[in-house]
Amino acid sequence: MTPDTVIALYSASKPLTATAVLQCVDDGVLDLDAPAAEYLPEIGEVGVLEGFADDGAPQIREVRTPITTRMLLLHTAGFAYPFFDDRYRRLVGDRHYPDVATAQKASLMTPVLFEPGSAWNYGSNMDWAGLVVEAVRGARLGEVLAERVFAPLGMVDSGFVLSADMDRRRAAVHMRRPDGSLKATRIVMPQEPEVQMGGQGVYSTVLDYARFLQMWLRNGDGEGGRVLNADTVDWAARNGLVADQRVTPLRGVDAVITHDADFFPGQPKSWAYSFMVNDEQAATGRSAGSLGWAGLANVYFWIDRTADVAGVWGAQVLPFADPVALRASLDFEAEVYRAR
């Protein structure tokens, strides 16, 4: 792989979509605390999963608290993923809903696991947030990102749809075999999806993604123009969770897709808009209060606004939290701080 190799970002797509949401806030066309159903009526149809009947049918009640876009950004709406939650795995395995990998609208209509706003849980929230952006802007998410994020940042190799040139430079996603070797797969995210999934669907390069990370270091300013207001970056880069909401380790329930994942074990973490926040300094040198997250194929990134440094490690390996790839990303990060 080289710096211009095209990689599947998977969940590293989420901050791109969050940026498009925050731009809507900057422009005064989106209220984060209004019911998201005011912009996107379909999300108002989602209920709360209370269990399964004897025949296996999901038992769902209506929500008491409407889902807001703020909840989507903070992962407090209650959505999950089938590879991180047994109940969601059952919903998909029993064919009540398609898998999110299909990028079908029906895959997002899953019930939430708790009353919206009452807890933190990682899931398909940002795919819904991307649909909110589409409803507000009147355009597909890929078009919004291309015009309002990628263009001012000079991100020429980023998008949901692979151009012929991007496809030629695309790295295959590899599976880690039991003996430690890697086998290339034919995995490619849907190129004509029903939904351009803002939580998982973007292709990019480490060079492009580094330009995005630099924008967050530069208080919203890009080489080709401002992307976010400086004061928006300031509040969006801070923890947005309330007292009883906690970022918890991710428990893998599908060994083909992911291991258990816990960044900086034993240290408290919180959540910003939309990044993990390490509340204490990390062993790598990452400052307390920094932003970061990852993508399913072992893409890892961080933004340290205190030390004015950011970085991205781009692999294309499954399962997620692969010990070799994760260790290499942490060694890379530590070396960046040692070299400063």
Steps between C-alpha positions, in 0.01 A plus 500: 500500500607856426363836625270523195365145532121513523359336812155431641461729801203316651428678830768760439228637269303611807691823574460605135124466533507672839677793336220525243248501788691774682506708182120484501510634856740778392261595220202512737304232314518225764412494869691218670241475777188494285352154434689362202161392363426866426761470222475126434158353588618139462711515815181570692386146415784340698402341834676348800585129503372341820576138418385213280174306507492120526477479122809721464316814393656819639290675763513874435336792678478864400769737622408746772781741408540600135840434345691822430792564269715576805432146622605365162831690513567383857386137452237536770196427281524126575594351162752214487687279250442125446871426551509681837163397648335157530148643473580678175675191372179308566287763326716465188562126529128429524445727198285757671731766353776500235861543610634855488765381253225489237451879530124450478265745670329206671827410675479827695142449623616279787358581844723672753617313810395754763306821542673756275738727686536278805833326426788471253517217248699479178299430187339625181428850632716680244331328207179664624686830550602489135136464401417805714761694301343384174156610617626843603718561196276340239792305351669164548760485774783433254417819312489701822836364617660553159393864485526609861778283650714330237535796260618763754739246652644379170381143564506387138495125569204473737140396445238229523541408134833378366619669183689280256828652620411449867402139433838433338672626816264330745649261753320171547362427846685200645386241755740389772530119494551294818869454411547877483517524121271726297259407222362761260122519473264638236327730749394828341238727649186543286568739214135574425363493854146585594652699787840667491591385848651791688627271771696259285492556126781738399819409312805724540880506533717574802612821326142617454401400851799682646370818335171448681675448833705816445178699458404405856846612618455831313168584668294423192718665238598311184755582234220584258267675743328474837311177569371565854472806720779514757260512793317196364824304492571612856178361649476203265847380605387459862313227682128526438381220729313571821564365849376140475608434140825305461703381202536125550729242338371340181425129536534307178225242438609404147859375493521530121439875522651616827687422819407669826624859484597734781722798425739584786359235738437616853487867406176699490367603161221734395348605167505821296332588165579231373824364644617307804674719757778355719447673833854427622836518323567176312818296523578590137528867596154599380384793714196476722195635322614389154265364234524170321330193367541223244361314200402134485790394275749620764519866403598710805531877540536768765487881532699655785406867506711559812825378341394618150553160341276250326556171326334216311605135468334333203484120481248279318478197725215315670401421771491843667742558790744260335783475756777545241341801328391663827845461652661647188265800510584569865874463431463747212317746723759471777781555249332820378510638854858383560611677183351836601 
